Amino acid sequence: MDYNSHTDAIVRVAVALVNGLTPGEQRGREFPLPGDLVAAASGALDSVYPGQREVGAADAAELAEVAARLREVFRAVAAGDVDTAALATNALLEESRARPMLERHDGEPWHLHFHGPGGSPAGDWAASCATGLAIVLGSEFGDRLGVCTAPHCDRVYVDVSRNGTRRFCSTACQNRVKTAAFRARTRTE
């Protein structure tokens, strides 16, 4: 399942921001709000777009707020409430003044960006992530956004498998669940 390379990357950024900048649980352990938001935000962006410029403290705090709002979109889709996901996405699109614009930079050919020039890094990423999620929600793959179903994990993912059956944020969570199920079966035998 591919939308286009830029949209795929932007949706991966949304996942990285939510998983890196929102508190909750990860792989059976508490995942607190990172103490160093600048490093966490930079790491999330760098995981998809290596070599991105560092974000400042104000932008990192704003990105954490955006990530919390993006998490609500994933939660709503995972709960089967696409209407709530769409409304939350629309609100973020409007607030970030997302708009498509063709840009060319760094020796690349013209490609679509979802924000105009002159915005803040956090505002630009908010517009881009909201637009990427809107593209996903408005397609036949709108149900591919998810929240990990492993116990004590609430990290998010985008299911890009062919059959659309992904349920876990990572192989580690999948293995944790399978190991627990195996142990439960062998105890009862």
N, C-alpha and C positions, 0 to 999 in steps of 0.2 A: 504494500500500500504506500504509494508516494503521491504527494500533492504536487509539489515542485521542490527543487532543492532548497530554495530560500525559505519557503513556508515550512518545510520539514525542520530546517535548522532553527527557525524562530519558535516552533512548538517545542523543540528540545530545550531551547533557552527557557521557555515558560516552565517546563518540568524541572530544570536545574534550579531556577529561582525559587520555586515552591519548595523543592526538597532541601535546598541549602539555606533558606532564609525564614522558614516557618517552624515553630516549635511543634512538638508532638512526640511520636514514637518512630523508631527506626530499627528494624531487625531485632525486635524484642527488648529494646532498651529505650529509655527516655532520650529524646532529642531536644535539648533546650535551644532557645534562641541563641545563635552564636554570639559569643562575647565580642568578637572582632567582626562587626558587620561589613567593614570595608574589605577585609580579606575574604569573607564568605561570598560577598556579592561579586568581587573580582574573580574569585574561583569559579563561581557558577557561570559567569559570562565566558570566562576563558576556557571552560570545559567544552564549549561548543564553537566559540570563535576565538581561537588562540591568538594571543598578542593584542587583545583589545586594550584600550587605554584603561588605566586604573580609575576607579570611581572614588569620589570624595565621600566624606562622612555623611553629608546631607543627602547625597544621591543614594548612598547605601541604605540609609534609614527610609528614604522614599521607596526604594526598590523592595525593602522588606514589607512595607505597606501594600505595594502592588502585588507581591507574592502572596500575601494573605488573601487578597481579593481573587487572585487567580486560583488559589486552592478551593475557593467556594465553587468555581466553575467545575473543577474536577469532581468535587464532592457531589454536586448536583447530578452530574452525568452518571456517576457511579450509583447513585440512588435512583436512577431512572427518571429524574426530573429535568428533562431537557429544557422545559420552559424557563425554569429558574436559572439554568446555566446560560440560556440565551439572553435573558434579561440582565444578568450580571455582566455578561460580555458586552452587551449594548451600552450599558452604563459606563463601563471602562473605555469603550470606543469613543463615546461622546465626551467624557471628561478629559481624555488624552488628546482629543481633536485628531484622531487618526485619519490619515488621508493617504491614498496611494500616490507615489511620486517616483518617476524613473530617475535613477542616479547612476553615475559612473565614477568610480574612484579606485585608487590603488591598482591601476592597470587592468581592472576588470571591465567586461563589456557592460552595457546598460542593463540594469536590473531593477526590479521593483522594491522600493522601500515603502514602509507604511507610515512614515512621519516626514514632516517637512524639515527644511534646514533651520538651524537656530534654536532648537529645543534643548532642554536639559537631557543628560544621558538617561536618567530615570524616566522622564516623560517619553522619550523616544522609545525606550524599551517597553514601557507600558503600552504605547500605541501599537508597536510591532507585535507583542505577545497577544494583545486583545484581538488584533486582526488575524493572526495565525490561528487562534482558537475559534474565531468566527468562521474562518474558512473550513476548519474541521467540523464544527457544529452544523454548518450549512451544507455539508456533503453527506453522501451515503455512509460515511465512516464516522458520523457524529457520536456513535456509542463507543468509540475506541479510546476515549479518555477514561482513566480509571484511578482508583485508590487501591493500594495493596490490600489483599484479603487475608494476608498472614496475621495471626494473632499478634497484637502489640506492635503493629507497624501501620503507619498512615501516610507513607510516602506515595507519590503519584507517578503515573507513567502514561505513555501513549502506546497503544498496542499497534505495532506495525507488522504483525505476523499476517500470513496469508489467510488463515482461518479465523482470526479475531477471537482467540480463546485465552489470551493472556490474563492472568489474575494476580500476578505478583510484580512488585517493583524491581526485583532483582533475582538472579539465580540463587543468591544466598537465602532469601526469604522462601523461595520455592523449595530449596533443599531442607530448610528448617522444618517446613510443614510436612514434607514427605518423610523426613526422619522421625518426626513425632508420630505420624500415622503408623509407620513401620513398627516403632517401639510399642505403641498401643496395641497393635495386632499381635505382636509376639508375646506381650504380657498376658493376653487373654487366651492364648493357645496353650 
